[in-house]
Amino acid sequence: MLYKRTLRGWLHHSGEPWLPYGDSRLDGMLASKLIMELRDVTIVDVREVMAQ
């Protein structure tokens, strides 16, 4: 949900806006649903993978 700070307090916009990474409005965004969940993953060091 997208929130905006005003002199009267916090306003929120209904609906589900989709904002791209890097959008300046992301600072006022609160996630309202799970888009993706990772399961059974292994964390690796990218430098080690690139060295192979």
C-alpha positions in Angstrom: 0.0 0.0 0.0 1.3 3.4 -0.9 1.5 6.0 1.9 2.2 9.7 1.8 3.0 12.0 4.7 1.0 15.2 4.8 0.4 18.0 7.3 -2.8 16.2 8.4 -1.0 12.9 8.9 -0.5 9.8 6.7 -2.7 9.3 3.7 -2.9 6.0 1.9 -4.0 5.2 -1.6 -6.3 2.2 -2.1 -5.5 -0.4 -4.7 -2.3 -2.2 -5.4 0.2 -0.1 -7.2 3.1 -1.8 -8.9 6.3 0.2 -8.7 9.5 -0.6 -10.4 12.8 -0.9 -8.4 14.4 2.5 -8.0 11.0 4.4 -8.0 11.2 7.3 -5.6 7.8 6.4 -4.2 9.1 3.1 -2.8 10.2 4.9 0.5 6.5 5.3 1.2 5.5 1.7 0.2 4.4 -1.0 2.6 4.1 -4.5 1.2 0.5 -5.8 1.2 1.0 -9.3 -0.2 3.6 -11.9 -0.8 4.7 -12.0 -4.4 7.3 -14.7 -4.2 8.6 -17.1 -1.5 11.9 -18.9 -1.8 12.2 -22.4 -0.4 15.0 -24.9 -0.2 17.7 -22.5 -1.4 21.4 -22.5 -0.8 23.2 -19.2 -0.1 26.5 -19.1 -2.1 29.3 -16.6 -2.4 29.0 -15.2 -5.9 32.8 -14.7 -6.1 33.4 -18.4 -5.5 30.8 -19.3 -8.2 32.4 -16.9 -10.7 35.9 -18.3 -10.0 34.8 -21.8 -11.1 
